[in-house]
Amino acid sequence: MTDSLAAACDVFLVYQRDVRQVSRHTLEGYGRDIRRFVSFCAASATQNATSVREADVRNWVAQLHRQGLSPTSIQRALSSVRSLYRFLSERDATLGNPALGVQAPKQGRNLPKTLDPDSVNHLFQWQPQTTLDFRDMAIAELLYSSGLRLSELVSANINDLEFNERIITVTGKGRKTRALPVGGPALKAVKKWLSLRPLGSEDLRPASPLFVSTRGTRISPRSVQLRLQRMAKFSALPGKLHPHMLRHSFASHMLESSGDLRAVQELLGHSDISTTQIYTHLDFQHLSKVYDAAHPRARRKDKS
């Protein structure tokens, strides 16, 4: 096996094409990634495959990151170099794999979309007209009031809600149950909805589903999603409204008002507080906007 990194790259690509017979798309990806690595090494006077060290691979990854490549693209490029050196080490047992211990930058976590308090208030100013409208209002109020997951909402029964205690008991992930407070507007909306039951051939009992379809059967998650989108459209809210947006809004507004991350974790039913900490990023974004708008030296103007 030749020591030249460029020549080793060519041998590897021929092997992938003729022996492994990978797809054209895969072969082009390998070639693009590995030739980029070869060019980087050549620029730093590292010409031989045996001369490449882990530090060289780390420096290459850092350069890709500075050039604006996404973590996913960098991970793919790293995988290509690992495959190259796996191929080479199978032919030369003394050759290690300098890319094995190198990790791509972590993929940035997408922040959940939320409604600001004004948008929430605007949503709940919508005036229901039909039985299903009143049901939809009760659904939206309960999602925002208690931060329910969609699955928790559709699986709730009438007797899960204790009106005197203003509490609803839900079953979340891992079959774990938790009791959640329910706000006054949500309780009022649910009472109005219950006063319009039964629907269809429904046999209304304490253990009946809290929310049902026109046939009297438990409402489906998809129906909740579509009805909330309809409600948002009639309320002239920009974009789509989905159940988790109300849950995210509940969490963000609770954290913004209280600053109590542990309490929000308990309310959301997160087993790991790191899951809840994403809402601290939302809170910081809000604070940053306030700072930039209000502080006289937040954004220094360029006088040049």
C-alpha positions in Angstrom: 0.0 0.0 0.0 1.4 3.4 -1.0 2.2 5.9 1.7 0.8 8.8 -0.4 -2.4 10.0 1.1 -3.7 11.2 -2.3 -2.9 7.8 -3.9 -4.4 5.9 -1.0 -7.6 8.0 -1.5 -7.7 6.9 -5.2 -7.2 3.2 -4.3 -10.0 3.4 -1.7 -12.4 5.0 -4.2 -11.7 2.4 -6.8 -12.3 -0.3 -4.2 -15.6 1.2 -3.3 -16.7 1.5 -6.9 -15.4 -1.9 -8.3 -15.5 -4.3 -5.3 -18.2 -2.9 -3.0 -20.1 -1.4 -5.9 -21.5 1.4 -3.8 -24.1 3.7 -5.4 -22.9 6.7 -7.5 -24.3 9.0 -4.8 -22.3 7.3 -2.1 -19.1 7.2 -4.2 -19.4 10.9 -4.9 -19.9 11.7 -1.2 -16.8 9.6 -0.3 -14.8 11.4 -3.0 -15.8 14.9 -2.1 -15.2 14.4 1.7 -11.9 12.6 1.4 -10.4 14.8 -1.3 -11.3 17.8 0.9 -9.3 16.1 3.7 -6.4 15.3 1.4 -6.2 19.0 0.3 -6.3 20.1 3.9 -3.4 17.8 4.8 -1.4 18.8 1.7 -1.7 22.5 2.7 -0.2 21.6 6.1 2.6 19.6 4.6 1.1 16.2 5.6 1.5 14.2 2.4 1.6 10.6 3.7 -1.3 8.5 5.1 1.1 7.3 7.8 1.9 10.8 8.9 -1.7 11.9 9.7 -2.4 12.3 13.4 -5.6 12.8 15.4 -4.6 16.5 15.8 -4.7 16.9 12.0 -8.2 15.5 11.9 -9.3 17.7 14.7 -7.9 20.8 13.0 -9.6 19.8 9.8 -13.0 19.4 11.6 -12.4 22.9 13.2 -11.8 24.3 9.7 -15.0 22.8 8.4 -16.9 24.2 11.3 -15.4 27.7 10.7 -16.4 27.4 7.0 -20.0 27.0 8.1 -20.6 23.3 7.4 -23.5 21.9 9.5 -22.7 19.3 12.2 -24.5 16.7 10.1 -22.2 17.4 7.1 -19.1 17.4 9.3 -20.2 14.1 10.8 -20.6 12.6 7.3 -17.1 13.9 6.3 -15.6 12.4 9.4 -17.3 9.1 8.7 -15.7 9.1 5.2 -12.2 9.6 6.6 -12.8 6.8 9.2 -13.9 4.5 6.4 -10.7 5.4 4.4 -8.4 4.5 7.4 -10.4 1.4 8.2 -9.7 0.3 4.6 -6.0 1.2 4.9 -5.5 -0.5 8.3 -7.0 -3.7 7.0 -4.1 -3.8 4.6 -1.5 -2.5 7.0 -2.0 -3.6 10.6 0.5 -1.0 11.9 -1.6 1.9 10.7 -4.1 3.3 13.2 -7.2 5.3 12.5 -6.6 8.9 13.5 -10.3 9.8 13.0 -11.7 7.4 15.5 -11.4 9.6 18.5 -12.7 12.8 16.8 -16.3 13.9 17.2 -18.2 16.4 15.1 -19.7 19.4 16.7 -23.1 18.7 18.3 -26.2 19.4 16.3 -27.8 22.6 17.6 -31.1 21.8 19.3 -34.1 23.4 17.7 -35.9 25.6 20.1 -39.7 24.9 20.4 -42.0 27.4 18.9 -44.2 29.3 21.4 -46.9 31.9 21.4 -46.3 35.1 23.2 -48.8 36.1 26.0 -50.6 38.6 23.7 -51.1 35.9 21.1 -52.4 33.5 23.7 -54.9 36.1 24.9 -56.0 36.8 21.4 -56.5 33.1 20.7 -58.8 32.7 23.7 -60.9 35.7 22.7 -62.4 33.6 19.9 -66.1 33.1 20.4 -67.3 29.5 20.0 -70.6 29.0 18.1 -71.2 25.3 17.9 -70.8 22.3 20.2 -67.5 21.4 18.6 -66.3 24.9 18.9 -66.9 24.8 22.6 -65.1 21.5 22.7 -62.1 22.9 20.8 -62.0 25.9 23.2 -61.9 23.5 26.2 -59.1 21.5 24.6 -57.0 24.6 23.9 -57.6 26.1 27.4 -56.6 22.8 29.1 -53.5 22.3 27.0 -52.3 25.8 27.8 -53.5 25.8 31.4 -51.8 22.6 32.5 -49.1 22.0 29.8 -50.5 18.6 28.8 -49.0 16.4 26.1 -51.3 15.6 23.2 -51.4 11.9 24.3 -52.3 12.9 27.8 -55.1 15.1 26.6 -56.8 12.5 24.4 -56.4 9.7 27.0 -58.0 11.8 29.8 -61.4 10.7 31.2 -64.0 12.8 32.8 -63.3 11.4 36.3 -59.6 12.4 35.9 -60.7 16.0 36.5 -61.5 17.1 40.0 -63.4 20.4 39.7 -63.5 21.2 43.5 -59.7 20.6 43.8 -59.0 22.2 40.4 -56.8 19.3 39.5 -56.5 16.9 36.6 -54.6 13.6 36.9 -52.9 12.5 33.7 -50.9 9.5 32.6 -47.7 10.5 30.8 -44.6 8.7 29.4 -43.6 5.5 31.1 -47.2 5.1 32.5 -46.3 7.7 35.1 -49.2 9.7 36.6 -49.1 13.2 37.9 -51.7 15.6 39.2 -51.7 19.1 37.6 -53.5 22.3 38.6 -56.1 23.6 36.2 -56.8 27.3 35.8 -60.2 29.0 36.2 -60.8 29.7 32.5 -59.9 26.1 31.6 -62.3 24.8 34.2 -65.1 27.0 32.9 -64.5 26.0 29.3 -64.5 22.3 30.2 -67.7 22.7 32.3 -69.4 24.3 29.3 -68.3 21.5 27.0 -69.5 18.8 29.4 -72.9 20.6 29.6 -73.3 19.9 25.9 -72.8 16.1 26.2 -73.6 13.4 25.3 -72.7 13.3 21.6 -73.7 10.6 19.1 -74.4 7.3 20.7 -72.2 8.2 23.7 -73.0 6.5 27.0 -71.9 9.3 29.3 -70.3 8.0 32.5 -67.6 9.3 34.9 -65.1 7.1 33.2 -66.0 8.3 29.7 -63.4 10.1 27.6 -63.1 13.8 28.5 -63.1 14.8 24.8 -65.0 12.9 22.1 -65.9 13.2 18.4 -69.3 13.8 16.9 -69.8 10.0 17.1 -69.3 10.0 20.8 -65.9 8.1 20.6 -62.6 9.3 22.1 -61.2 12.1 20.0 -58.1 11.2 18.0 -54.7 13.1 18.2 -55.1 14.0 14.5 -58.5 15.5 15.1 -57.1 17.7 17.9 -54.3 18.9 15.6 -56.7 19.8 12.8 -59.2 21.5 15.0 -56.6 23.7 16.7 -55.3 24.8 13.3 -58.9 25.7 12.4 -59.2 27.6 15.7 -56.0 29.5 15.0 -57.2 30.4 11.5 -60.5 31.9 12.8 -58.4 33.8 15.4 -56.2 35.1 12.6 -53.0 33.9 14.3 -50.0 33.7 12.0 -48.7 30.3 11.2 -50.0 26.9 12.4 -51.1 26.2 15.9 -50.3 22.7 17.1 -50.9 21.1 20.5 -47.3 21.1 21.6 -47.0 24.8 20.9 -49.5 25.4 23.7 -47.5 23.1 26.0 -44.3 24.9 25.1 -46.0 28.3 25.6 -47.2 27.1 29.0 -43.7 26.0 30.0 -42.0 29.2 28.7 -44.5 31.5 30.3 -44.3 29.6 33.6 -40.5 29.8 33.7 -40.5 33.4 32.6 -42.8 34.4 35.5 -41.5 32.1 38.3 -37.9 31.2 37.4 -38.5 27.9 39.1 -37.0 25.3 36.7 -37.7 22.3 39.1 -41.4 23.2 39.4 -41.7 23.5 35.6 -40.0 20.1 35.3 -42.5 18.5 37.6 -45.5 20.1 35.8 -44.3 18.9 32.4 -43.5 15.4 33.6 -39.9 15.5 32.5 -37.8 12.7 34.1 -34.5 14.6 33.3 -34.2 18.3 34.1 -31.9 18.8 31.0 -35.1 18.3 28.9 -36.7 21.2 30.7 -33.6 23.4 30.4 -34.4 24.1 26.8 -37.0 26.6 28.1 -34.2 28.6 29.8 -32.9 29.3 26.3 -36.3 30.6 25.2 -36.3 32.8 28.4 -32.9 34.1 27.6 -33.9 35.0 24.1 -36.7 37.0 25.5 -34.4 38.8 27.9 -31.9 39.5 25.1 -34.5 41.1 23.0 -35.6 43.3 25.9 -32.0 44.2 26.6 -31.2 45.1 23.0 -34.3 47.2 22.8 -33.9 49.0 26.1 -30.2 49.3 27.0 -28.6 52.5 25.5 -25.3 50.8 24.9 -26.6 47.4 23.9 -25.9 48.0 20.2 -23.1 50.5 19.6 -23.6 52.3 16.3 -20.7 52.3 13.9 -19.5 55.9 13.5 -17.1 55.1 10.7 
